[in-house]
Amino acid sequence: MTKFVVCIESINYANRGNWFIFDKAITFKGDGGKLRRQISELIK
């Protein structure tokens, strides 16, 4: 699967460093941990 972007609230929010995109690895700060794990399961 190729890389993809998960939008949280807005591009401005993302540009403040609150998301990081990696190949098959998505990391969120704060409350996004559960969502990150769900996405990780989906893209395996």
C-alpha positions, 0 to 999 in steps of 0.5 A: 500500500502506498503512503496516505495522509490522514487529515485531523482538523485542518492543514494549519493544525497539521502544519503545527507538527501534530501529525507525521506520515510514514510509509505504513506508520502513522503517529498522532500526538495526544488522543490520536493513539487509539485511532493510530492503532486502528489505522495501523491494523487497517493498513497491514 
